Amino acid sequence: MNRIDLFKKIQDKKSFLCVGLDTDPSKIPSHLLKTTDPVFEFNKEIIDQTAEFAVAYKPNIAFYEALGPKGWESLQKTLDYIPKEIFTIADAKRGDIGNTSGLYAKAFFETMDFDSITVAPYMGVDSVKPFLEFENKWVILLALTSNEGSADFQLISSQSGKPLFQEVLEKSSKWGNPDNMMYVVGATRGEKIAEVRKIVPEHFFLVPGVGAQGGSLEDVAHFGMNSHCGLLVNSSRGIIYAGNDKDFAKLAGLEAKKLQLEMEKLLSKYL
Ligand SMILES: O=C(O)c1cc(=O)[nH]c(=O)n1[C@@H]1O[C@H](COP(=O)(O)O)[C@@H](O)[C@H]1O
């Protein structure tokens, strides 16, 4: 999916919501545990109830690979079940020497047909470029993450006196372009989002951290929205674990709808 199509979807659905499929077997309602693939059954019901309000889905790969071959199978079935017009993100946070990155890219872009993958910038240009060689696919590079530990490296001053996240943005924005690269910017970082937006005015941001991590959607839109929205805001636990009984998916749908309605207001306020 290209940037124009993504913006069009956002306008059509009046939503920039990404639903995070961080499906933890210990949190799956007990009635689904009797099925042959509880993780897929859970995701299927969540997708059925949230697809109307979402423009992206982001399975976090850790939750699937932790289960071994069965987890990869659940992931593939989930990916196949997501409606084709919805953007998909493999939240895998990969990145390695060139030939290895090439195979990570093949794994998520060819073997599995994800639209995008999250990538760590730490190993530099040759670790990221192999992901950019796939047509119509996206790299989502970690820039300023939502966790406390992000201050350990991302906020410290580099030799030039700029914070490291700024160096990452300035350098990496030359490796790709706003049509094949997005940035992860945590919702918990408030006005820092505005600093990031100044450096990369055109790129989309994947913004995790609303919901369970407490980030403010209003702040994210205020500081981060650009003329083509430029935001995909993720919520995982806040949506998928809104309930834990037979009505879990219905409650997830209601949570997704609540966020979508807020997003609709923000889109008309800032666009
Ligand atoms: O790359 C990510 O998606 C990510 C980056 C980041 O800075 N913070 C962050 O929470 N995430 C992911 O976003 C999701 C957040 O989940 P919730 O806190 O449950 O909404 C998890 O899958 C995290 O791995």
The ligand as an SDF file (V2000), in Angstrom:
LIG
                    3D

 24 25  0  0  0  0  0  0  0  0999 V2000
    7.5120   -0.6290   17.7620 O   0  0  0  0  0  0  0  0  0  0  0  0
    6.5220   -0.5980   18.4810 C   0  0  0  0  0  0  0  0  0  0  0  0
    5.4210   -0.8780   18.0580 O   0  0  0  0  0  0  0  0  0  0  0  0
    6.6810   -0.0820   19.8550 C   0  0  0  0  0  0  0  0  0  0  0  0
    7.6220    0.9280   20.0230 C   0  0  0  0  0  0  0  0  0  0  0  0
    7.6360    1.6660   21.2210 C   0  0  0  0  0  0  0  0  0  0  0  0
    8.3510    2.6230   21.3650 O   0  0  0  0  0  0  0  0  0  0  0  0
    6.7730    1.3030   22.2190 N   0  0  0  0  0  0  0  0  0  0  0  0
    5.8950    0.2610   22.0910 C   0  0  0  0  0  0  0  0  0  0  0  0
    5.1220    0.0350   23.0320 O   0  0  0  0  0  0  0  0  0  0  0  0
    5.8800   -0.4740   20.9300 N   0  0  0  0  0  0  0  0  0  0  0  0
    4.9770   -1.6280   20.7690 C   0  0  0  0  0  0  0  0  0  0  0  0
    3.6320   -1.1640   20.7540 O   0  0  0  0  0  0  0  0  0  0  0  0
    2.7660   -2.0430   21.4830 C   0  0  0  0  0  0  0  0  0  0  0  0
    2.1790   -1.2810   22.6480 C   0  0  0  0  0  0  0  0  0  0  0  0
    1.2530   -2.0620   23.3050 O   0  0  0  0  0  0  0  0  0  0  0  0
    0.2140   -1.4810   24.3880 P   0  0  0  0  0  0  0  0  0  0  0  0
    1.0180   -0.7210   25.3920 O   0  0  0  0  0  0  0  0  0  0  0  0
   -0.4120   -2.7180   24.9430 O   0  0  0  0  0  0  0  0  0  0  0  0
   -0.7480   -0.6060   23.6470 O   0  0  0  0  0  0  0  0  0  0  0  0
    3.6450   -3.2400   21.8630 C   0  0  0  0  0  0  0  0  0  0  0  0
    3.5430   -4.2160   20.8410 O   0  0  0  0  0  0  0  0  0  0  0  0
    5.0470   -2.6770   21.8900 C   0  0  0  0  0  0  0  0  0  0  0  0
    6.0310   -3.6280   21.5750 O   0  0  0  0  0  0  0  0  0  0  0  0
  1  2  2  0
  2  3  1  0
  2  4  1  0
  4  5  2  0
  4 11  1  0
  5  6  1  0
  6  7  2  0
  6  8  1  0
  8  9  1  0
  9 10  2  0
  9 11  1  0
 11 12  1  0
 12 13  1  0
 12 23  1  0
 13 14  1  0
 14 15  1  0
 14 21  1  0
 15 16  1  0
 16 17  1  0
 17 18  2  0
 17 19  1  0
 17 20  1  0
 21 22  1  0
 21 23  1  0
 23 24  1  0
M  END
$$$$
